[in-house]
Amino acid sequence: MTKVYLNSLFFNLSLTAKGIIMFFALSLSNINELDSQNKFKVVIDAGHGGKDPGRPNQSGIKEKDIVLKIALDLGKKLENSGDEVIYTRDKDVFLTLRQRAKIANDVDADLFISIHCNAFHNSSVHGSETFVYGLHVSNANFNIAKKENEIIFLDDHYQMDKENYSPTSTESLIGTTLMQEEYLDQSILLASFVQENFTKDLKIKNRGVKQSGFWVLHNTYMPSILIEAGFMTNKKEGDYLNSKKGQAEISNSIYKAIKKYKKAINYYENNIAQSQNSDIVIYKVQIAAGKRKLELKSYNFKGLNDLTRIKQGSLYKYFYSSSKNLTDIKKKKKFARRSGYPNAYIVGFKNGKLFEVD
Ligand SMILES: [Zn+2]
């Protein structure tokens, strides 16, 4: 039900956006612009900070310090591999959950990754778990969510938050927006890669991928996960989390999970890149455009396969098929129109430039 509703909404958006698309197409953006706009953007959110230390352990180690080090380490690795990194904080400062979500939404990130460490009164408990936003909030998770969400009350804008948010009510955690639901599949995919790597590479006990009502996950409009890397209250794990080696290994595991995720969602638009340094024209059928980033799955595009996506400004453009042969692509356009995209039209890519054909 949800999917059908979202898709029809998207389709309407794409019709009204056609005027804007024409403008973009005619202004012949060059591929360098596309490249920078297409850079994979990761917002890394080190939990807590400033007056909010997070969870302490017996040795006086603070969660906020450990997660910041892991976050910076992860960021460096991603930047070195060509991704764009935005930190919600890169030093010991306090940020509200609202500010964290806003940073991620404002830069229109591809991923939001919040890093935390766990604590429990029983020191034998250990292991890592990764959360995605979920409506199926179990009681246990609900309590964790409350603990993380309590931070909202350290907020200077307490009054504003109080109006919209009460951490004791299940309704406010669940909210009404379907946004995060839309990204649930991707969030779970990434979360499972993170957990898999922690277990395989680092032998950290796998406590699983879980759904929870974390405010910050609910209010980011992109695939989002919250990692509880391990328990600071467990002697062995706490020491590991606090060690340079531990932090480097954990950030490396997350880094590898992000790379695997990118491959899995087929982020790279190979044949567009191919046209960059040659005179060959590659034709495609533009079927839709919109502000929302959709996974390139046939169920999102009325059963069509062979899909590509680029981003121009704040718009995502979606293309069906590709060919060097104009006659071929005209057939594909007909097929796309018959499949439910009556306004589909042909575009070409030459020397990295996008132009409209008909
Ligand atoms: Zn935390």
Residues whose N, C-alpha, C, O or C-beta is under 5 A from the ligand:
A	BS01	ZN	G47 G54 H116 C117
